[in-house]
Amino acid sequence: MQKKVIVIGGGFAGLTTAAYLVKNNYRAILLEASPKLGGRAYSFKDKETNTILDNGQHILMGCYFETLKFLNLIGATNNFYFQKKLEVNFVKENFDLQTLKAFPGFYPINLLIGLLNFKAISFGERLRLLKICAKLPFYSTKEYSELSIKDWLEIEKQPKNVQDAFWKILAVGALNTNIEKASAGIFINILKQIFFNGSKAASIVLPKYGLSESYSKNAEDF
């Protein structure tokens, strides 16, 4: 007799749990209070423009190994575009476009060169940013788990402009939480994955459609 398991909540974690239960021959019963699946990682149709919009800023990267395994499990991998190497455009307040990209060459040196050439911040500020990157192997994620990203950046004397132009954007995209609340320990772990798990780990993975259309329907059908 097939065992039944109730999963409460249809966010990303709930959908992942239900999918793996089904894979292991359980009958998963998913309970979700809202009329949509995906939690905060969902999309909706704007009534005025009739355009599909994503809720919030989400970053998916090649270092999110378990997330990518889940997408593969539910048959959603083809709904995403995988960069061959890191390349991200930043638009400043004056509409000045600056690009952060990994240069050709040995990983992770190519990422450091990319940061050194990131002209959205001053040269001195780039050196401050690189200082954190150089210290990454020596950070204990457990030691910083109780600190916010903001507190950690202040301890590391990261200038406000660097926080605004780089760290805030990366943190909100990766964790969907502002740096005043997000855990520094979790964020440091993500940075370690980016810099020490191969060149593909640092690349951006982009949905070809809205977030809901890219994976929620696949998870529901699975």
N, C-alpha and C positions, 0 to 999 in steps of 0.2 A: 504494500500500500504506500502510495506517494505521500511523504510528509509535507505538511503545510507550515509555512513560516510567514508571520505578519511583519511587514516592514512599515514602520511609521515615518512618514515624510518622504516626499517625492523629489527632494533636491538631488544634487549630483551624487552625494554619498548614498542616499536611499536607492536611486536608480542603479548605481554600481552594485550595491549589496544585493538587490533583487536579481540583477542579471547573473551574478555569480552563483546565487542560489539555484536559479533555473539551470545553469550550466551543470550543476552538481545534482540534478534530478530532484530538486525540491520544487514544490508549488509555492511560488511567492505571491502573497497578497499585499499589494501596495496601498497604503492609506495616505491620502493627501487632502488637506483641507481646502486648498485653493483650487481654482479651475484649471491650473496649468502645472506642468512638470518642469523640473530644472532648478527650483529654488531661485537664487539670485542670478543664475546663469541661464537667462531665457530671453526670448525676443517677442516683440509685439508689433502690430500694425498701427501706425500712426493714422488717426482718423482724418486729419487735415491733408496730409500729403499722400496717403495710401502707400506709405513706404514701410518696409520691415526694419525695425530698429532694435538693437540689442540693449538690454538693461545694464547700464554701467560699463566700465572699462575692464575687460578681462584679457589677460595674456596667457596664451598656451605656448609652452616651449618644448623643445626636444628633450629636455631633462625631466619632463613630467612623465616618467616611464610608466607608472601604474595607470595614469589617465589615458595614455596612448594605448595601453593593453586593453583597457575597457572599451575604447572606441573601436578597436579592432574586433573585439569579441562581439559587439552588437552590429558589426558591419557598417560602421560610420566613417571609417578611415578615408574613403574616397570623397567625403564631404569637406575635407580639409586640404589646404595647400601648405606644403612643407618647404620652407626656405632652404636653399642649399648652404647658405651661410648667413650670419646675422646681418641685417640691414634694416634700420628703422629711421624714419624721418621725424624730426621734431620741428614744430612750428612755434616760434617765439611770438610775443605780444605784438611786435611790429610786422608780423607775417614773414619774418626772416626764416628761411628753411635751412635747417642743418641736419646732416645725416650722420648717424652713428652706424658704422659698419665694420665688420671684421675684414682685415686686410689679408691678401694672399700670404701664405707662410705657415710656419709651425704653430700649432695650437698648444697652449693658450696665449702664446706671445702675440699672435695676430689680434686677439681681443684687446690686449693691453695697448697695442699700437693704435687700434681703433679708438680707444678711450683717449689716448694722448692727442689724437687728431680731432676730437669732438669739440668743435668751435662754438657750441652754444654756451660754453663757459670759458672763462679766461684760462690762460696757460697755467697760472699758479693754482687755480681751482682744480684743473685737471690733475695736477701733481698730488693734490690733497685726496682726490678720488682714487688715484692709483695707489696711494699709501694704504688705504683700506684693503684694496685688492691684494696687495702684497702680504697683508697680515691674515688673510682669510684662512690659510691652513692651520693657524695657531688659535683660532677662535673656538671656544667650546660652546656648542649650541645650548647645552644644558645650563651653562653659567649665565647665558643671556636670555633664557626663556622667560624670566619674570620682568625683563625690561621691555619697554616699547622701542620701536625703531627710532622714534624721535629722540628718546633718551640716549640710545646707543650712538646716534649720529652726533649728538651734542658732546658726548664723552670723547668721540674721535675728532672733535673740532672741525666738523664739516660745515663750511660756510652756508648761510641761508640760501644763497643763489644756487649752490650745488644741490641742496636739498630740494628746492623748488623745481629746478630744471632737469634733474635726473632722478634722485632717490624717490621723491614722492610719486612720480609717474610710474616708475618701475614697481614700487611697493603696492600702490593701489591697483595696478594692472594684474599683479601676481596674486595678491591676497584679497582684493576687493574690500580693503579696510584702510582707513587713513593711518598715517605713520604714528599718530598720537595713541592709537589703540592696538595696532598690530604688533605681534610678538617679534622682537629682534632675533630670538633664537630660531624661529621658523624661517625668517627672512635670510639669516646667515646661512642656513642649510640650503636654501634655494640658490644662493650665490655660489656656494661650494659646488653644487650640482652643475651650474652653468660653466664654471671655470675648470672643473677637474673631471668631467665625465665625457670628454670627447667633443669634437667640433659640432656634431649634430645636436648636442645638448644645449648649445647656445643659440640655436636657430629658432626663429619665431614660427609658430604653426597658426595659420589663419583659417577661420571657417569660410567656406565659399558662399554660404547662405546665412540666414539669421541663426542665432544660437539654438533656438528651439527646433528649427528645421534641420539643423546640422546633426543633432544627436538625440533629442528627446523622443521623436517619433520612432527612431530605430530602437531605442531602449524600450519603449512601450510595446512595440511589435515583437521584440525578442522574447 
